[in-house]
Amino acid sequence: MTLGMTRHLISSRLLLLLFAAALLSSCSLGQRTGSRKTASGRTTFREASSPNEKKFEVGLWVQAEGSNRTLDSLQKIDALVLKARSSGITDIYAQVYRSGRSWYPTTLADDTPARRAGRDPLAYLLQIASGEGTNKKPIRVHAWINAFSLARNRKAPILAELGDDAVLKDQFGRSLLEYPEDGRPPWAKGFALGTPSIFLDPANIGVRRRFVDIAAELLERYPMLAGIHLDFIRYPYALPISPGSRFSPRLDFGYGEQSVARFQAETGRKAPAEKAIVSSPDYQAWDDWRRRQVTETVRQVHGAVKAFRPQAVLSAAVLPWTERAYLTSFQDWRGWLQEGILDKAVVMNYTRDLTLSSRISRSVSATRAFFPGGKKGRKKLIIIGLGAWLFTSNTQGLWEEWHEAQRAGADGIAFFSYDQMLDHGDMWAFPPIKTP
């Protein structure tokens, strides 16, 4: 079967399932934790939940290309699950798509890494994490996808297929492919990318379709997946930051020819490229439009997730400063939770400053008041992501941040990441979980 035929079939099945999902939306989604067999005999993972059930999640990000390269070896996957299960980890966020490469067999990416372990690493991880056929407690596994960031991979298949228009351009018309590796463009002196990387354009329809297809394929192929976890689901931001396109000087992104043409056709407004003369409503319309491009990507991935598996969870790693995320990176994750297109926000609260960490945990946990679970669905979750790598010589500081997250009313914590924690035994003696 050709690559084009494969993708056509995925998209066709997805359209049918999206229609079916609309019919199922009024059904209750609450199920017990554990695995079950479908009518066809395939094992699926059942997400916890009654909306009123209070459980504290302990999550773990597992990098594909970190120092341990866990998914390259079956023995390392065995060690991961043993360590996670013995310490009380409930959720693993396994990085299976990064910079155009995949750690599962697919035609949607460069799947060379998927063959390093000798067999499908994601299938193997799911099998042993499920505890199926044993008395071992199951661990939920989420497929972690780096969305718009390609790191520095100029050979990513998506670039060859969609062309340079798939990559973001700044207001000077310069593509991120032209940026130096340190992210400091000489044509915008004093500015630098917050995360030096090649970022894809959220407004590019082909880019958006790719992530919908990846999510759909993962859930169709791996019934034991607990869900999909999105990372870099935003525009890049520059340092120093500019809270919107009306501020100058600034460095911001999204000015590709096709994107600008779409914006102008849809809004009748003018994009504020360098030296363009625009009005205040033009600035606002441009920022709102870019924010909608990210939200529409989340909305469509959510539709694919619920079409293939209504009980599956869509989560995202999100910036901890909600206003900055909204204004600068166009990541309206609070809006996603309110709309119901995101089930779980994993907030990247990475700091050694315990006061700041506490304030972030309390601030983001308090936002749950605006999107409580209701009769039509499960409770939306706030998980506090902690930067374990910051505390390898001060584990007590990490546990203080854990306790602050719990006192703030968070639904759990997640550690970044397994690779940095692996050789620090004291990092696996987690504090007791206090029930309210």
Secondary structure by P-SEA (a helix, b strand, c coil): ccaaaaaaaaaaaaaaaaaaaaaacccccccccbbbbccccbbbbbccccccbbbbbbbbbbbccccccccccaaaaaaaaaaaaaacccccccccccccccccccccccccccccccccaaaaaaaaaacccccbbbbbbbbcccccccccccccccccccccccccccccccccccccccccccccccccccccccccccccaaaaaaaaaaaaaaaaacccccbbbbccccccccccccccccccccccccccaaaaaaaaaacccccccccccccaaaaaaaaaaaaaaaaaaaaaaaaaaaaacccbbbbbbcccaaaaaacccccaaaaaaaaccccccccccccccaaaaaaaaaaaaaccccccccccccbbbbbbbbccccccccaaaaaaaaaaaaaacccbbbbccccccccccccccccccccc
